[in-house]
Amino acid sequence: NIQYNEKWYLQTIRQRYVGGTTPTTVTDTVPGFARAYTYSFSTGLSTKLYGMVNFKKGRLVALRHVATPSISFNYNPDFGSDQFGYYRNVENAPANSQGQIPRYSIFQNGVYGSPSKGKVASIGFSLDNNIEAKKRSKAKQDSTISTSKPTFDKIWILQSLTFSGNYNFAVDSFQLSTISFAARNSFFKQKIGLNLNGTLDPYQINEKGNRINQYTFKNGQLGRLTSLGLSVDLNLKSGIGKKKDVKNMGSSLQNMNPQQAEELERINRDLNAFVDFNIPWNLTARYSLQYAKTGLQSNITTNSLNFNGDLSVTPKWKVTFNSGYDFIEHKLVPPQLSIYRDLHCWDLSFSWIPTGPYRNYSVDLKVKASV
């Protein structure tokens, strides 16, 4: 992939240092056409590795591990260097204690900003893993069903475990980035979802908590844990709703047009934003925990439980609720209660937040359509 960008400006700026009793930096606007162009190059390679273990006895038939390693290379020059002319030294400015003269971008007041500084020549890497099992289905106690052809069920042992990072050859220190990892899995037919993510810093810190250019590998550590996030999701719905989902999935996917497919994708991204009057009840809950460690300081930034649900009182009336509890602040998240009325071609809703800084109520009437 080769990417090229060019931005045109009709004015730029110049900065100069004025000494005296009250030294200051004066900024002048210079009219005239100026180009700010940037370019970059990247390439990547990925493959899949399959590992299989078969079992001859018992209901467990096989275990399969799929590893997806990928590597990429990214390059762009240092657009902050003098050869491009995008950045300049402040005229007549004295050097600081490190012997450096202040610099500025001639496009820094522009609408589209300035080209980025710093050369990048980095190799990115990632490794994704998933493990699934195949087992024989339980024999059905029905003499009318032929058992000559066995059936199998697939079970996720681990849906995803990913590690990623990059190494920048263009810098003289801290070339290796932090290592990010993420894992997810679901249990009990996707009723419970588990998500885990975090960051490992491969560099050591000194007694003051500042990073130093020495790898933690020398101390036998893979890295310092600087952040960790955990979330557990619970999704329960009535049996009628679950049967409806399975029944409608096959027929709708086969017959839908691209516009309907886009709408379905939008609904799946945020199921709680859409009301399904055909599901008698639905309950979802999420527990979130976030840990962060900066230098020598560590603390829990998030520790909360959020829940929401809905109940179809009649085929035309539905009640929804949303609330939670913050274990750090030791207080209840302001609840929200909504009532929906299906008016065939229209939707009527009443929403109410009784407490908290955003307490309000609203009444909405909107057209119900597929577009």
Salt bridges, closest charged atoms under 4 A:
GLU6 OE2 - ARG35 NE 2.65
ASP28 OD2 - ARG16 NE 2.91
ASP82 OD1 - ARG103 NH2 3.05
GLU132 OE2 - ARG64 NH2 2.69
ASP201 OD2 - ARG211 NE 2.91
ASP201 OD2 - ARG224 NH2 2.75
ASP233 OD1 - ARG286 NE 2.47
ASP245 OD2 - LYS237 NZ 2.77
GLU265 OE2 - ARG269 NH1 3.55
ASP276 OD2 - LYS244 NZ 3.60
ASP310 OD1 - LYS318 NZ 3.09
ASP342 OD2 - LYS316 NZ 3.94
ASP342 OD1 - LYS368 NZ 2.65
